[in-house]
Amino acid sequence: MVDRLTGKFLTLEGSEGAGKSSNLDIVVTTLRDCGVDVATTREPGGTETAESIRELLLAVRDEPLDDLAELLLMFAARAQHLTTKIRPMLRAGTWVVCDRFTDATYAYQGGGRGIDAASIALLEQLVHGDLQPDLTLYLDVPVEVAFQRIGDRDLDRIEREERAFFERVRANYLERAGREERIEIIDASASLEAVAAAVEQTIRRFVAAHP
Ligand code: Z5A
C-alpha cells in the first residue's frame, strides 16, 4: 500500500556549535507565519524509546562503544522515531522539522568513523526506503569556529572526538550537499542575525514553491 505523506519533511544539519538549536526556532516561526501546521523533533531521539537510545549513544563510559554498534543504534532510534512519530505526523499533513537525520549518519559514522557509505545506504534503505527530507538546511561552520562557540561546556561522548574527526564530518556534509539538490548550505559562521535571515529566506522560498 502506498504511504501517502502529505506533510513536508525538513531537516537541520551541521556540526555541533553550528547553531541548529538557535535556528530551529527561526524555521518554526517562519513556517507558522506562512500558515503551516508544523511540529519539531530531533535525532537521535524524538520518542521515549529513541531518547533512551540517545542516552546510550551520548553517555561517557569506560567501555568504548563499537563503531558498528553506534551505527546500528542510530538506525534503531530512527526506525522507532519514523514509525511512531514522523510518518504519522506527515500522514496527517503536519510538516515535520527534525534536528538531524540520516545525513548526520553519513557525516559522523561515515565521514567521522570511516564506515563505508554502502553499508550506511543498506540500513538507510531498510529503515526509511524512499522517504527522504524534502529540504535540508546544512549550517556550515569551520571546525575552529565551532570549537570556540562550544567553549568549555560539559562535552558528551561524540563531542569529545578530536579535531580531525570533525574536519572529516564537515568534509562529508559538504560533499553530500554538493551532490544533493535538497540540501541548502547556509554560511553559519556569519552573525546570528545574518544566519537567521538566510534561514528565513530559504524557508519562505521553499514554502512559496510548495503551496
Ligand atoms: N549524531 C550522529 O553521530 N549520527 C546521527 O545519525 C545523528 C546524530 C542523528 C547529538 O546531536 C550528537 O549525535 C551529535 C551528532 C550525533 N554529536 N556531536 N558532536 P545534537 O544535534 O543533539 O548535538 P549537537 O550537534 O552537539 O548540537 P548542539 O551542540 O546543540 O549544536 P547546535 O544546535 O548547532 O548549536 P547551538 O546550541 O545552537 O549553538 C551553540 C553555541 O553557539 C550557542 O552558545 C549559540 O549561542 C552560539 N551560536 C550559534 N550560532 C551562532 C552565530 N551565528 N554566531 C555566534 N554564536 C553562535
Boltz pocket constraint, residues with backbone or C-beta under 6 A from the ligand:
constraints:
  - pocket:
      binder: B
      contacts: [[A, 14], [A, 15], [A, 16], [A, 17], [A, 18], [A, 19], [A, 20], [A, 21], [A, 22], [A, 23], [A, 43], [A, 44], [A, 74], [A, 99], [A, 100], [A, 101], [A, 102], [A, 104], [A, 105], [A, 106], [A, 108], [A, 109], [A, 149], [A, 150], [A, 158], [A, 159], [A, 188], [A, 189], [A, 190], [A, 191], [A, 192], [A, 193], [A, 195]]
      max_distance: 6.0
